[in-house]
Amino acid sequence: MSEGVIEKFQTQREELNQLVMEYAGQGTKRFYSLDSQAYRKGALPTRIKEMLGLVAIKEMLGLVASFVLRCDDCIKYHIIRCFEEGVSDQELEEALFIGLMVGGTITIPHQRKAMQAWDELKKNKK
C-alpha cells in the first residue's frame, strides 16, 4: 500500500524540523518551544486550542487561522492534532465553516484538502 498524505506529511515535517534545528539560533528555538507550550492543556482543552487557536498578539493560531491563511502544511498538522484530541466531525465542520466565512471562497481548495486528510485519518483508525 502506498504512503498516504498524512504519513508523507509527518515524515517530511519531522525531517525538516530537524534540519531547521541544525541551523536554529536562540530566537528560533525559543519560538518553536513557545509554539509547543501554547497548545498544552491549560484553562482551555488542547482540542479547542487545536480547532480555534489562541489569541496571541492579536493573531489567531491553530486550525482556523492556518485555514484562513491557506497554509496546507499547517492545516494538515492541526487536522492531525484535532483528530488526536478527539474532535468530532461536527466540531471540525463548524470550525472550518468559521474559517470559510472569514477567508471566503478562496479557502475552498484548502477545505477539500483538510477534509481529505481528516477522512484518511478516520479510515486508517479502523
Order of alpha helices (4+ residues) and beta strands (2+ residues): alpha-alpha-alpha-beta-beta-alpha-alpha-alpha-alpha
